[in-house]
Amino acid sequence: MKAIKQFLKEYKETIYEEAFRIWDEPMPKLTKELFDIYEQTGNRLIYENIYFLRRKYVMIFGLLAWLEKNNPTTKVKYKLVIEKLECILIDICEEICWALPAHVDCKKENWEITIELFASETAQTLSEILFMVGDDINSNVKNKVTSEVFRRVLNPFFSSQVPYDWWEQCDLNWCAVCNGAIGSAAMYLMKDEPEKLKKCLNRVTNSMKYYLDGFCEDGTCMEGLYYFTYGFTYFTGFAYQLRQYTKGVVNLFHNPKVEKIASFQQKCYFKSGKTVSFSDGSEEDHYHIGLTCRLAIEYETVYVPNIRFASKLLDDHYCRFMGAFRNIIWAEEYIKSAQRKNDNINDNKKVILENAQWAIYENKSGIGMAVKGGHNDEPHNHNDIGSFMYIKEDEIFLPDLGAGEYTKEYFHEGRYHIFCNNSFSHNVPVINGMGQQEGREHCCSQFQVNESGAICLEISNAYKKDIIEKLYRRMDFSFLEGTLTIIDEFYGKENLCITENLISYIKPIIDGQDFILNGKKNNCRIKTNGYNLSVIPVDHALHNGKHITVYRMCWNIKIINERGKATIFIQ
């Protein structure tokens, strides 16, 4: 608890420090010219960087006003904070569109009124700020904010047929974020219209069932850990607010599947704080202390990971008020509850998610691996069946690259031309020069694992039809030594050509039939039984737009009578 208290202290101090830093800096302006850049070039970051910087002003001064109202520190006069906040709120209300260009069809009439993730988030944020400090805000500003939330989000949603758009009943994070934000805003602003509000809440609650359907029965979020945090923050925020509003009559937490989902996050952490980054995830993910504390209060099965891995205030580039505010209030509630749970950090990690076809192992020394089966039509899909990660302490020698830079092409026809989304960027074989194919039919047909570290996958269906008859990937992780043995068995047809393919951020050294990866603290040797070893550098755009070089380690396998066997020993 002491560590969480210190974290909260620093979290609040950051609010003040950042407020003082940007106090005299005017918010940057959004223009139609900036909005049009996405359609003209496919670049999302230019407009979005300014958009989210503006949301940062809302988050910082909204939190500052709440802190000063409830626990004045005399560092700054409350009246001045409110005046600053009022200017920011009016500026947000004057934006052409609350949605991002990538989510807007400008060919449609009234395209400015598009309800998507960020328009919904904005509505929830402004509504919550009014609820928190609205009595102290100028009535004209308060009326303007309320009017814009209704005009841009609540009224269009209420007046539409069900579903409003594809996201209302989808099984992705969009469902939770949009519905949860709208439901929350409605509870704040529509208390004087109980019947209309009741219909809205019934509608949103029903839609949340679709969101929960998107998780595997074992609780795995197929979109990856980052999107778990994103979507589940809004689900949990709405569920908690709804339970309070209905005085406990409606409790979405009383659901066995929700409890399984709640414990997914802790399964994705290695001892060093690195995270499983399948799909559009990140190996540097950080958990939200508020969300995690809320879930730990609700469920005995959920614990709070080491506070070193918690997301700090400014770590969220998107500056989401929903999560930032709850990082304070729910963590404070957790402290008062005085719950202490052991995360068994010193034990071997053995996580088997059979429905998702994931296995995550790590020994007491912090050497571990994660492997996935699944299919190639998963949310935020990468063609990565049979791919794996290998880590020693905080150095990932064989990574899953996770999310690349989001561009127009990333979510359209060119998705699999982008390196990080196709199988050439994953630790899987290449057959006859071709990688895996996208589509649900391209799947792992066999996934057998046990707690001893033995894994067997059959992944021939991941590749083009009739290119190979059978492809078994057998893996054995030694908890004692931290070594990983992989045996790939290929059963094919005439002219079969097999190239093994591994990925690393570290430039490999070829040593005979081995590759050597020299990290900052540890080294990794990859022993092969192949020939024609080569290292291929590839340019890769990270999620933030920064470009780095990653390296493909490739080698060929001997084929005899249309059969081949690759042995890989990693230590």
C-alpha positions in Angstrom: 0.0 0.0 0.0 2.9 2.3 0.7 4.0 2.1 -2.9 0.5 2.9 -4.2 0.3 5.9 -1.8 3.6 7.2 -3.1 2.5 6.6 -6.7 -0.7 8.6 -6.1 1.2 11.4 -4.5 3.5 11.7 -7.5 0.5 11.4 -9.8 -1.2 14.4 -8.3 2.0 16.4 -8.2 2.4 15.8 -11.9 -1.1 17.3 -12.5 0.1 20.5 -10.8 3.5 20.6 -12.5 2.0 20.1 -15.9 -0.7 22.7 -15.3 1.9 25.3 -14.4 4.0 24.3 -17.4 1.3 24.8 -19.9 -0.8 27.5 -18.2 0.3 30.3 -20.4 0.7 28.2 -23.6 -2.4 28.5 -25.8 -4.0 25.3 -27.0 -3.0 24.6 -30.6 -5.8 25.0 -33.2 -7.4 22.4 -35.3 -8.2 23.4 -38.9 -10.0 21.9 -41.8 -6.7 21.9 -43.7 -5.2 19.7 -41.0 -8.3 17.5 -41.0 -7.9 16.9 -44.7 -4.3 15.7 -44.5 -5.4 12.1 -43.7 -7.6 11.8 -46.8 -4.9 13.4 -49.0 -1.9 11.4 -47.7 -3.1 8.7 -45.4 -1.1 10.3 -42.5 -3.0 10.2 -39.2 -0.4 11.5 -36.8 -0.2 15.2 -37.9 -3.8 15.9 -37.0 -4.1 13.5 -34.1 -1.0 14.8 -32.3 -2.7 18.2 -32.1 -6.1 16.8 -31.3 -4.7 14.8 -28.3 -2.6 17.7 -27.1 -5.9 19.6 -26.8 -7.4 16.8 -24.9 -4.4 17.0 -22.6 -5.4 20.5 -21.6 -8.9 19.2 -20.8 -7.5 16.4 -18.7 -5.0 18.4 -16.8 -7.2 21.4 -15.9 -10.3 19.2 -15.3 -8.3 17.1 -12.7 -6.7 20.2 -11.2 -10.1 21.8 -10.7 -11.4 18.7 -9.0 -8.4 18.5 -6.7 -8.6 22.1 -5.7 -12.3 21.9 -5.1 -12.0 18.9 -2.8 -8.6 19.3 -1.2 -7.3 22.9 -1.8 -3.5 23.0 -1.6 -3.3 26.8 -2.0 -0.8 26.3 -4.8 -3.1 28.1 -7.1 -6.4 30.0 -6.7 -9.4 27.9 -7.4 -11.2 30.7 -9.2 -8.3 31.1 -11.7 -8.4 27.3 -12.4 -12.1 27.5 -13.1 -11.6 30.5 -15.5 -8.8 28.6 -17.3 -11.0 25.5 -17.5 -13.9 27.5 -18.9 -11.8 28.8 -21.8 -10.7 25.3 -22.6 -14.2 23.9 -22.5 -15.4 26.6 -24.9 -12.5 25.9 -27.2 -13.4 22.2 -27.4 -17.0 23.1 -28.1 -15.9 25.1 -31.1 -14.1 22.3 -32.8 -15.4 21.5 -36.3 -15.7 17.8 -35.4 -15.0 15.7 -32.3 -14.2 12.6 -34.3 -10.8 11.8 -35.9 -10.4 12.1 -39.7 -9.7 8.4 -40.0 -13.2 7.6 -38.7 -15.1 10.2 -40.7 -16.7 9.9 -44.1 -16.5 13.5 -45.4 -18.7 12.6 -48.3 -21.7 12.1 -46.1 -24.1 15.0 -45.2 -23.4 16.4 -41.8 -20.2 14.5 -41.5 -19.1 16.8 -38.7 -21.6 14.8 -36.5 -19.8 11.5 -36.4 -20.0 9.4 -33.2 -17.0 7.2 -32.8 -14.4 6.5 -30.1 -13.1 10.0 -29.5 -16.3 11.9 -30.0 -17.9 9.6 -27.4 -14.9 10.1 -25.1 -15.1 13.8 -25.4 -18.8 13.8 -24.5 -18.1 11.6 -21.5 -15.2 13.8 -20.4 -17.1 17.1 -20.6 -20.1 15.6 -18.9 -18.0 14.3 -16.0 -16.2 17.6 -15.5 -19.6 19.4 -15.3 -20.7 16.9 -12.7 -17.5 17.4 -10.7 -17.1 21.1 -10.7 -20.2 22.3 -12.7 -21.6 24.4 -9.8 -18.6 26.6 -10.0 -18.6 27.1 -13.8 -20.2 30.0 -15.5 -23.8 29.1 -16.4 -23.3 30.2 -20.1 -20.3 27.9 -20.4 -22.1 25.1 -18.7 -25.1 25.5 -21.0 -22.8 25.6 -24.0 -21.0 22.4 -23.0 -24.3 20.6 -22.3 -25.8 21.7 -25.6 -22.8 20.5 -27.6 -22.7 17.1 -25.9 -26.4 16.6 -26.8 -26.0 18.0 -30.3 -23.0 16.0 -31.3 -23.5 12.7 -29.4 -26.5 12.1 -27.3 -29.3 13.3 -29.5 -28.0 11.6 -32.7 -27.6 8.4 -30.7 -31.0 8.5 -29.2 -32.8 9.4 -32.4 -31.2 6.6 -34.4 -32.4 3.1 -35.1 -30.5 0.3 -33.3 -27.7 -0.1 -34.0 -26.6 3.5 -34.4 -23.5 2.3 -36.3 -21.5 -0.9 -36.8 -19.8 -0.4 -33.4 -22.9 -0.4 -31.2 -23.3 -4.2 -31.4 -19.8 -5.2 -32.4 -17.5 -7.4 -30.3 -14.5 -5.1 -30.2 -13.2 -2.4 -27.9 -15.2 0.2 -29.9 -18.4 -1.3 -28.4 -17.3 -0.7 -24.9 -15.7 2.7 -25.4 -18.5 4.3 -27.4 -21.4 2.7 -25.5 -19.7 3.1 -22.1 -18.9 6.8 -22.7 -22.4 7.6 -24.0 -24.1 5.7 -21.1 -21.9 7.6 -18.6 -22.6 11.0 -20.2 -26.3 10.3 -20.2 -26.3 9.4 -16.5 -24.6 12.7 -15.8 -26.8 14.9 -18.0 -30.2 13.3 -18.1 -31.2 12.8 -14.5 -34.2 15.1 -15.1 -35.5 12.7 -17.9 -35.6 9.4 -16.0 -37.7 7.5 -18.6 -35.5 8.5 -21.5 -32.4 7.8 -19.5 -33.7 4.3 -18.6 -34.2 3.5 -22.3 -30.7 4.7 -23.0 -29.1 2.6 -20.2 -31.1 -0.5 -21.3 -29.8 0.0 -24.8 -26.2 0.4 -23.7 -26.3 -2.4 -21.3 -27.7 -4.7 -23.9 -24.9 -3.7 -26.3 -22.2 -4.5 -23.7 -23.2 -8.2 -24.1 -21.7 -8.0 -27.6 -18.5 -6.6 -26.3 -18.1 -9.4 -23.8 -18.8 -11.9 -26.6 -15.6 -10.7 -28.2 -13.5 -12.2 -25.4 -12.6 -15.9 -25.4 -14.3 -18.0 -22.7 -11.0 -18.1 -20.9 -11.0 -14.2 -20.7 -8.4 -13.5 -23.4 -8.6 -10.3 -25.3 -7.7 -11.2 -28.8 -7.1 -7.5 -29.6 -4.1 -7.6 -27.3 -3.3 -6.2 -23.8 -3.5 -2.5 -24.9 -7.0 -2.8 -26.2 -8.0 -4.8 -23.1 -7.1 -1.8 -21.0 -8.8 0.6 -23.4 -12.1 -1.2 -23.8 -12.3 -2.6 -20.3 -11.7 0.9 -18.7 -14.9 2.1 -20.3 -16.8 -1.1 -19.6 -15.8 -0.9 -15.9 -16.4 2.8 -15.7 -19.9 2.4 -17.1 -20.7 -0.7 -15.0 -19.6 1.0 -11.8 -21.6 4.2 -12.5 -24.6 2.1 -13.5 -24.5 0.1 -10.3 -24.4 3.3 -8.3 -27.2 4.9 -10.3 -29.5 1.8 -9.9 -28.5 1.4 -6.2 -27.0 -2.0 -6.9 -30.0 -3.4 -8.9 -28.0 -3.6 -12.1 -24.5 -5.1 -11.5 -22.5 -6.0 -14.6 -19.7 -7.3 -12.4 -21.8 -10.3 -11.3 -20.8 -12.3 -14.3 -18.2 -15.2 -14.2 -16.9 -14.3 -17.6 -16.3 -10.7 -16.6 -14.2 -12.0 -13.7 -12.1 -14.1 -16.1 -11.6 -11.1 -18.4 -10.6 -9.0 -15.4 -7.6 -11.4 -14.6 -6.3 -11.4 -18.2 -4.1 -8.4 -17.7 -1.9 -9.9 -15.0 -1.2 -13.0 -17.1 0.5 -10.9 -19.8 3.3 -9.5 -17.6 6.7 -10.9 -17.4 8.7 -10.4 -14.2 10.6 -7.5 -15.7 7.4 -5.6 -16.6 7.7 -6.5 -20.3 4.4 -7.6 -21.7 3.1 -10.0 -24.3 2.6 -8.0 -27.5 0.6 -10.2 -29.8 -1.7 -8.5 -32.3 -1.5 -4.7 -32.1 -0.1 -4.8 -28.6 3.1 -3.5 -27.1 5.9 -5.1 -25.1 6.1 -1.9 -23.1 2.5 -1.8 -22.0 1.6 -0.3 -18.6 -1.4 -1.1 -16.5 -3.8 1.6 -15.2 -3.7 1.7 -11.5 -7.4 2.8 -11.2 -8.9 0.1 -13.4 -6.7 -2.6 -11.8 -7.6 -1.5 -8.2 -11.3 -1.4 -9.1 -11.1 -5.0 -10.5 -9.0 -6.1 -7.5 -11.7 -4.8 -5.1 -14.4 -6.6 -7.1 -12.6 -9.9 -7.5 -10.4 -12.1 -5.3 -8.7 -13.5 -8.4 -7.3 -10.1 -9.5 -4.1 -8.6 -8.0 -2.3 -5.3 -8.6 1.1 -5.9 -10.4 4.3 -4.2 -9.2 3.7 -0.4 -9.1 6.7 0.0 -11.3 4.6 -1.2 -14.2 1.7 1.3 -13.7 1.0 4.0 -16.2 1.9 7.5 -15.1 -0.3 10.5 -15.9 1.5 11.5 -19.0 2.1 8.0 -20.3 -1.3 8.1 -22.0 -0.7 10.0 -25.3 -4.5 10.1 -25.8 -5.1 11.9 -22.4 -8.3 10.0 -21.6 -10.1 11.6 -18.7 -12.1 8.5 -17.9 -9.0 6.5 -16.9 -7.0 9.4 -15.4 -9.7 10.4 -13.0 -10.3 6.8 -11.9 -6.5 6.3 -11.4 -7.0 8.6 -8.4 -10.4 7.7 -7.0 -10.3 4.0 -7.4 -6.7 3.7 -6.2 -7.7 5.7 -3.1 -10.6 3.3 -2.5 -8.3 0.3 -2.9 -5.9 1.8 -0.3 -8.9 2.3 2.1 -10.0 -1.3 1.6 -6.5 -2.4 2.8 -6.5 -5.5 0.5 -3.2 -7.2 0.1 -2.7 -9.9 -2.5 0.3 -12.0 -3.4 1.2 -11.9 -7.1 3.6 -14.9 -6.7 6.3 -13.1 -8.5 9.0 -15.6 -7.4 7.1 -18.6 -8.8 7.4 -20.1 -12.3 4.8 -18.6 -14.6 2.6 -21.1 -16.3 -0.3 -19.6 -18.2 -2.4 -21.7 -20.6 -5.3 -20.0 -22.4 -6.8 -22.8 -24.4 -9.6 -20.9 -26.1 -7.3 -18.2 -27.4 -4.5 -20.8 -28.0 -1.9 -18.9 -26.0 0.8 -20.2 -23.7 3.0 -18.0 -21.5 5.9 -19.5 -19.5 8.6 -17.9 -17.4 11.1 -19.3 -14.9 12.1 -17.9 -11.6 15.2 -16.2 -13.2 13.0 -14.1 -15.6 13.6 -16.2 -18.7 10.4 -16.8 -20.6 8.5 -17.2 -23.7 5.0 -16.8 -25.1 3.4 -18.6 -28.1 0.1 -18.3 -29.9 -2.0 -20.4 -32.3 -5.3 -18.9 -33.2 -6.4 -17.9 -36.7 -5.6 -15.1 -39.1 -8.8 -13.2 -38.9 -8.5 -12.1 -35.3 -9.2 -8.5 -34.2 -6.2 -6.3 -35.2 -5.0 -9.4 -37.0 -1.4 -10.2 -37.8 -0.5 -13.3 -39.9 1.2 -14.9 -37.0 0.0 -18.4 -36.2 2.7 -20.3 -34.4 4.7 -17.2 -33.6 6.4 -16.8 -30.3 8.5 -14.4 -28.1 11.6 -15.2 -26.1 12.8 -13.0 -23.2 15.6 -12.9 -20.7 14.8 -10.5 -17.8 14.0 -7.2 -19.5 15.6 -8.0 -22.9 13.3 -9.5 -25.6 15.6 -11.3 -28.0 12.9 -12.7 -30.2 10.0 -10.2 -30.1 6.5 -9.8 -31.5 6.6 -6.4 -33.0 3.1 -5.5 -32.0 1.4 -2.4 -33.5 3.0 -0.4 -36.2 2.2 3.2 -37.2 -1.5 3.5 -37.9 -2.0 4.9 -41.4 -4.9 4.7 -43.8 -3.3 1.7 -45.5 -2.9 -0.1 -42.1 -6.7 -0.6 -41.8 -7.5 -1.1 -45.5 -6.5 -3.2 -48.4 -2.7 -2.7 -47.9 -2.6 -4.0 -44.4 -0.6 -7.1 -45.1 1.9 -5.3 -47.3 3.0 -3.6 -44.1 5.9 -5.5 -42.5 4.7 -5.8 -38.9 1.3 -7.3 -40.0 2.5 -10.0 -42.4 4.2 -13.2 -41.3 7.7 -12.2 -42.5 7.9 -10.0 -39.4 7.0 -13.0 -37.1 8.9 -16.0 -35.8 7.3 -18.5 -38.3 8.6 -20.4 -41.3 8.3 -19.2 -44.9 7.2 -21.8 -47.4 8.1 -21.6 -51.1 8.9 -17.9 -50.6 5.4 -17.2 -49.2 4.2 -16.2 -45.8 0.9 -17.1 -44.1 -2.4 -16.0 -45.5 -5.1 -13.9 -43.9 -8.6 -15.2 -43.2 -10.3 -17.3 -40.6 -9.8 -20.5 -42.5 -6.0 -20.0 -42.1 -5.8 -21.4 -38.6 -4.0 -23.5 -36.1 -5.7 -26.9 -36.2 -4.0 -28.4 -33.2 -2.8 -26.7 -30.0 -1.7 -29.0 -27.2 0.2 -27.6 -24.2 0.9 -28.6 -20.6 2.3 -27.0 -17.5 5.7 -28.7 -18.0 6.4 -26.4 -20.9 5.7 -28.8 -23.8 3.7 -27.4 -26.8 2.6 -28.9 -30.0 0.9 -27.0 -32.9 -0.2 -28.0 -36.3 -0.2 -24.9 -38.5 -0.3 -26.0 -42.1 -3.7 -24.3 -42.6 -2.0 -21.0 -41.9 -0.4 -21.1 -45.4 -1.8 -21.1 -48.9 -4.0 -24.1 -49.6 -2.2 -27.2 -51.0 1.3 -25.6 -50.5 2.1 -28.0 -47.6 0.3 -31.1 -46.2 1.3 -30.9 -42.6 3.4 -28.5 -40.5 4.0 -29.5 -36.8 5.7 -27.0 -34.5 6.8 -28.7 -31.3 8.3 -26.6 -28.6 9.8 -27.4 -25.2 10.6 -24.7 -22.7 12.9 -25.7 -19.8 11.9 -24.0 -16.6 15.2 -25.1 -15.1 17.6 -23.9 -17.8 15.4 -21.3 -19.5 16.2 -22.9 -22.9 13.7 -23.2 -25.7 13.8 -26.1 -28.2 11.8 -26.0 -31.4 11.3 -28.8 -33.9 9.4 -27.9 -37.0 8.4 -30.9 -39.1 7.3 -30.3 -42.7 5.4 -32.7 -44.9 4.9 -31.3 -48.4 4.8 -31.8 -52.1 7.2 -31.5 -55.0 9.6 -28.6 -55.1 9.1 -27.8 -51.4 11.4 -25.0 -50.2 11.5 -24.1 -46.5 13.0 -21.0 -45.0 13.0 -20.5 -41.2 12.5 -16.9 -40.1 13.2 -15.3 -36.8 13.0 -11.6 -35.8 15.2 -9.5 -33.5 15.8 -5.8 -32.6 19.5 -6.8 -32.1 21.7 -7.1 -35.1 22.6 -10.9 -35.2 26.1 -12.3 -35.7 26.4 -15.5 -37.8 28.6 -18.1 -36.2 28.6 -21.2 -38.4 25.1 -22.6 -38.1 24.3 -20.3 -35.2 23.1 -16.8 -34.7 24.4 -14.8 -31.7 22.4 -11.9 -30.2 24.4 -9.7 -27.8 22.1 -7.8 -25.5 23.0 -5.1 -23.0 23.0 -7.5 -20.0 22.4 -11.0 -21.5 23.3 -12.9 -24.7 21.3 -15.3 -26.7 22.5 -18.1 -29.0 20.2 -19.7 -31.6 21.5 -23.0 -32.9 20.1 -24.3 -36.2 20.5 -27.4 -38.4 20.1 -25.3 -41.5 22.2 -23.8 -44.2 22.5 -20.5 -46.1 22.2 -18.4 -43.0 21.5 -14.7 -43.6 20.6 -11.6 -41.8 18.1 -9.2 -43.5 17.6 -5.7 -42.1 14.1 -4.2 -42.5 12.8 -0.7 -41.8 9.9 -0.8 -39.4 7.6 2.1 -38.4 6.7 2.0 -34.7 3.3 2.9 -33.5 4.5 6.4 -32.7 5.8 6.9 -36.2 9.4 6.5 -35.4 11.4 4.2 -37.7 13.8 1.6 -36.5 15.7 -1.3 -38.1 14.7 -4.8 -37.2 16.5 -7.9 -38.4 15.3 -11.1 -40.0 17.4 -14.2 -39.4 16.8 -16.6 -42.2 18.1 -20.1 -43.2 17.1 -23.0 -45.4 16.1 -26.5 -44.4 17.1 -29.6 -46.3 14.2 -31.4 -48.0 14.3 -35.1 -48.6 11.4 -36.9 -50.2 9.2 -33.8 -49.7 9.9 -33.8 -46.0 12.0 -31.5 -43.9 12.9 -31.1 -40.2 14.2 -27.9 -38.6 15.7 -28.0 -35.1 16.1 -24.7 -33.3 17.8 -24.5 -29.9 17.6 -21.1 -28.1 19.6 -20.5 -25.0 
